[in-house]
């Protein structure tokens, strides 16, 4: 089972052993600053005067990345700043691919060896309301995905299924952009198949399709994993339903 720091065990247990994941709650700024210091980094100068929310999100994301790197490479791997390039893509240690997300009250990160995956993407979202899912569906989902979204599809409601498709596409973009540097729209990635890993459909595997091409060949298929936490099924989460997704480009 992939080791994890706070990440839902149902997600960590679904991932391949060679992907390390971690999360960090977006808590008080002072606590995040102290944990970052223990990991060997601090807020960059460009964010010193940013609003509190932006600084907290940045730190929670980088803290998650630091812990994920330690799991993958060893206890000293996270020392130093994980800075972004001109496109704000994190610069990972040599031989590593990864992704950072912050949302729904958490920072979330995944890393893996670059010889195993060409890219990784992660995302965490609060499940939208049924009204939002209905209003935004046609903008985000194609016809195939709209049919997957229908009530009762594998145990998920329409709102949960919409959130899953949206989050999976966000993760796919994060996996693809660092390598191919192509700006993608919602129609450029399609959720092709979902395989529920339990009877209620609250976790499982994903297959996605895209048409991104470059000098080193076209990407046709991506693989992914998801878990739905919170709500009545998880009182420890305070009743808040969240969708967590990880998407990878296999080597």
C-alpha positions in Angstrom: 0.0 0.0 0.0 1.3 3.5 -0.8 2.3 5.3 2.3 0.5 8.5 3.0 0.3 11.3 5.5 -3.3 12.1 6.2 -4.5 11.1 2.7 -7.7 9.0 2.8 -6.6 5.4 3.4 -9.0 4.3 0.7 -7.1 6.4 -1.8 -3.7 5.5 -0.6 -4.6 1.8 -0.7 -5.9 2.1 -4.3 -2.7 3.6 -5.7 0.2 1.7 -7.2 3.0 1.2 -4.7 5.4 3.5 -6.7 3.2 6.7 -6.2 3.7 8.5 -2.9 1.0 10.9 -1.7 0.5 13.2 1.2 -1.8 16.0 2.3 -1.8 18.9 4.8 -4.8 20.7 6.2 -4.8 24.4 5.4 -4.7 25.4 9.0 -3.5 28.6 10.8 -0.7 30.4 9.1 1.7 30.3 12.1 1.4 26.5 12.3 2.0 26.1 8.6 5.1 28.4 8.7 6.6 26.3 11.6 6.0 23.0 9.8 7.5 24.4 6.6 10.6 25.5 8.7 11.0 22.0 10.0 11.0 20.8 6.4 13.7 23.3 5.4 11.8 25.9 3.5 9.9 29.2 4.0 7.5 31.5 2.1 9.2 32.9 -1.1 9.7 36.7 -1.1 7.1 37.1 -3.7 4.4 35.9 -1.3 5.5 37.7 1.8 2.8 40.3 1.3 0.2 38.1 -0.3 -3.2 37.7 1.3 -3.4 35.2 4.2 -5.4 32.6 2.1 -2.8 32.5 -0.6 0.1 32.1 1.8 -1.7 29.3 3.7 -2.6 27.4 0.5 1.0 27.7 -0.8 2.5 26.4 2.4 0.0 23.5 2.8 0.7 22.4 -0.8 4.5 22.6 -0.4 4.3 20.8 3.0 2.3 18.0 1.3 5.0 17.8 -1.4 7.8 17.7 1.1 6.3 14.8 2.9 5.5 12.9 -0.3 9.1 13.4 -1.4 10.4 12.1 1.9 8.3 8.9 1.4 9.7 8.5 -2.1 13.3 9.4 -1.7 14.1 9.3 2.0 14.0 11.5 5.1 16.3 14.3 3.8 14.7 14.6 0.3 12.3 17.5 1.1 14.9 20.0 2.4 14.9 23.1 0.4 12.3 25.1 -1.6 10.1 23.5 -4.3 10.0 26.5 -6.5 7.9 27.1 -9.6 9.2 27.9 -13.1 8.0 30.7 -15.4 4.7 28.8 -15.8 4.4 28.2 -12.1 5.1 24.5 -12.5 7.0 23.1 -9.5 10.6 22.1 -10.1 11.0 18.6 -8.7 14.3 16.9 -7.9 16.0 15.2 -10.9 14.3 11.9 -11.8 11.0 12.8 -10.1 7.6 13.9 -11.5 4.9 15.2 -9.3 1.9 17.5 -8.7 0.5 19.8 -6.1 -3.1 20.9 -5.4 -4.8 23.0 -2.8 -8.5 23.2 -2.3 -11.4 22.0 -0.2 -9.4 22.9 2.9 -6.3 20.8 2.1 -3.0 20.8 0.3 -2.4 17.6 -1.6 0.6 16.2 -3.5 1.8 13.1 -5.3 5.3 12.2 -6.6 6.8 9.2 -8.4 9.9 8.2 -10.3 10.2 9.8 -13.8 11.2 6.4 -15.3 7.8 5.0 -14.2 5.5 7.9 -15.2 5.8 10.8 -17.7 3.6 12.9 -15.6 1.3 13.0 -12.5 -1.6 15.2 -11.6 -3.7 15.6 -8.4 -6.8 17.5 -7.4 -9.1 17.7 -4.4 -12.6 19.3 -4.7 -15.6 19.8 -2.5 -18.6 18.0 -4.1 -20.8 20.6 -5.8 -24.5 21.0 -5.3 -27.0 19.3 -7.6 -27.9 22.8 -8.9 -24.3 23.6 -9.7 -23.8 20.2 -11.4 -26.9 20.9 -13.6 -25.8 24.4 -14.5 -22.2 23.6 -15.3 -22.6 20.2 -16.8 -22.8 21.1 -20.5 -19.7 23.4 -20.1 -17.5 20.7 -18.6 -18.8 17.3 -19.8 -19.2 15.9 -23.2 -22.1 13.6 -24.2 -20.4 10.4 -23.1 -19.6 12.0 -19.7 -23.1 13.4 -19.4 -24.4 9.9 -19.6 -22.0 8.7 -17.0 -23.2 11.4 -14.7 -26.8 10.3 -14.5 -28.2 9.4 -11.1 -27.3 6.0 -9.9 -24.3 5.5 -12.1 -22.2 3.1 -10.1 -23.5 4.4 -6.7 -22.7 8.1 -7.2 -25.2 10.9 -7.5 -25.2 13.3 -10.4 -23.5 15.9 -8.4 -20.8 13.5 -7.2 -20.2 12.2 -10.7 -19.9 15.7 -12.1 -17.4 16.5 -9.4 -15.4 13.4 -10.2 -15.3 14.2 -13.9 -14.3 17.8 -13.2 -11.6 16.8 -10.8 -10.2 14.0 -13.0 -9.8 16.5 -15.9 -8.1 19.0 -13.6 -5.7 16.2 -12.5 -5.1 15.2 -16.1 -4.2 18.8 -17.1 -1.7 19.0 -14.3 -0.2 15.7 -15.4 0.1 16.9 -19.1 1.0 20.5 -18.9 4.5 20.3 -17.3 5.7 18.0 -20.1 3.8 19.2 -23.1 3.2 22.9 -22.2 -0.1 22.9 -24.1 -3.1 24.9 -22.7 -6.1 22.5 -22.7 -9.8 23.0 -22.5 -12.4 20.7 -20.9 -13.0 19.0 -24.3 -9.4 18.0 -24.7 -9.6 15.3 -22.0 -12.4 12.7 -21.7 -13.2 10.4 -18.9 -13.6 7.2 -20.8 -14.3 4.7 -18.0 -14.8 4.4 -14.3 -14.3 1.1 -12.4 -15.7 1.3 -8.9 -13.5 -0.4 -6.4 -16.3 -1.0 -3.9 -20.0 -1.6 -3.9 -20.9 2.0 -3.2 -18.7 3.5 -5.9 -16.9 5.8 -3.4 -13.4 4.8 -4.7 -12.1 3.2 -7.9 -9.9 3.5 -11.0 -10.3 5.7 -14.0 -9.4 5.6 -17.7 -9.0 8.9 -19.6 -8.4 9.7 -23.2 -6.7 12.8 -24.7 -5.1 13.8 -28.0 -2.0 15.8 -26.8 0.9 15.3 -29.2 4.5 16.4 -29.3 7.9 15.5 -30.8 8.1 12.5 -28.5 4.8 11.1 -29.5 1.1 11.4 -28.8 -0.6 10.7 -25.5 -3.7 8.6 -26.0 -4.5 7.2 -22.6 -4.1 8.2 -19.0 -4.9 6.2 -15.9 -6.3 7.5 -12.6 -7.7 6.8 -9.2 -10.3 8.5 -7.1 -12.0 8.4 -3.7 -15.0 10.3 -2.3 -14.8 11.1 1.4 -17.1 12.9 3.9 -20.8 13.1 4.0 -22.8 10.7 6.1 -20.4 7.9 5.2 -17.5 9.6 7.0 -18.5 11.6 10.1 -14.8 12.2 10.9 -14.6 14.5 7.9 -17.1 16.8 9.5 -19.8 16.1 6.9 -18.0 17.8 4.1 -17.9 15.6 0.9 -14.6 15.8 -1.0 -13.4 14.2 -4.2 -9.7 13.3 -4.4 -8.2 12.3 -7.8 -4.8 11.2 -9.0 -4.0 10.9 -12.8 -0.8 9.5 -14.3 0.7 9.3 -17.8 2.3 5.9 -17.9 5.8 5.6 -19.3 
